[in-house]
């Protein structure tokens, strides 16, 4: 790790000026940032430890305006196992538990999960070019090791994926990210929080320098409680990043779809959701024909880069399977018999 | 401001108060092994992928390689050295011996601390839960069936078919514990 200055903030107001300094980064769980520092990928000059903020209320998970409020400092494990999350947002609980390991979920925070960086091997290897790590140096992944990388929303500059499971569920559930800086507070819809790579792949999110994530809110999702499923396809049964993951939720009137939510992980630089595909499902009978049509619409424009060509078929099958599992019911999905 | 300055910290390690002066970049793992003389905690990958460095901080299992010692100032750390009561082994240590749950032993301290955390969390009800919730600890010797048996034995989970495969289809998703 590079040498750096360390400071601790006891509350948000004390943290903000520290974070406004050039080269300063907040550290909470540290599970991704410290790893990136060991690799020399990130070299902050100052780390501001914001863990004490959990004693200033930033770890609270509570019902809020008919929905849910998740503190940025609440740990992933505490969130996934929280009674209200389990009973009212089973999709979020399942997605979090599909990610990382129990140790990492005990450490990692909700705010930090939003800010995870890609696991593209070129991004991690400082001996290779990477437009995300060093803008303008090129992207060897396009014609190289890209088995795990993106098939949607890519650019000439970058085909990295966002690695989070939690964020896929947050996208499906229309979350809002709340941030604070020296100049005030603002709310960012999850759809606008993460970015596509475009010509600036070095910028992962629309969080501005000096802004601190304070909490995440979710609107009521009661209509989807009984029919949701998180499917994660990966190279081993547990503790691996997604090749493709799907958060699916259905609101059913008998056999007819009243509303649908479908978000994908492992396929793009941000959780991928096509709301037109969901709208087209409304009023249709739940079943293979409708689900396959939705999958085709979601994957319009998808392209492979060689090693990851298989994801085109895998993603379609995963979407259909997730929707089929959701149709059969959340309780069915929980038993792992998907 | 001196980038190489040392930060005074105090930790309670295995029920003893300990004080150290550490540079900002020293991980909890390196502090335990190199400054506290507690080499039971192992460095495997040093990247949070293998679980060999698992310890309990305030009773919760964490990867000690992915947290800084300065971040743990004031916290309580339990390592493998802190589990036994004198000559009386911790039930997990005893079970690992009885079930032959290790070969080379390098991952064992992490496995046992992880299992202690798993038990404290109280989420594992079935054999499949134990398999899933021990997935953060790799064993290159491949003692997984015996490790699972040892952990199940301590929790009191009956294994109807020793070594039986998971109830899931083994393809798309692990058991989901929501």
Interface residues (C-beta under 8 A of the other chain):
Chain A: X1 X2 X3 X4 X5 X6 X27 X29 X30 X31 X34 X35 X37 X38 X45 X47 X49 X51 X77 X80 X81 X86 X90 X93 X94 X97 X98 X100 X101 X102 X103 X104 X106 X107 X230 X231 X232 X233 X237 X238 X239 X318 X321 X333 X334 X335 X336 X337 X338
Chain B: X1 X3 X4 X5 X7 X23 X24 X25 X27 X46 X47 X48 X51 X54 X60 X61 X62 X63 X66 X67 X68 X70 X71 X114 X117 X118 X121 X123 X128 X131 X132 X133 X135 X136 X137 X166 X167 X168 X169 X170 X172 X173 X174 X175 X176 X177 X178
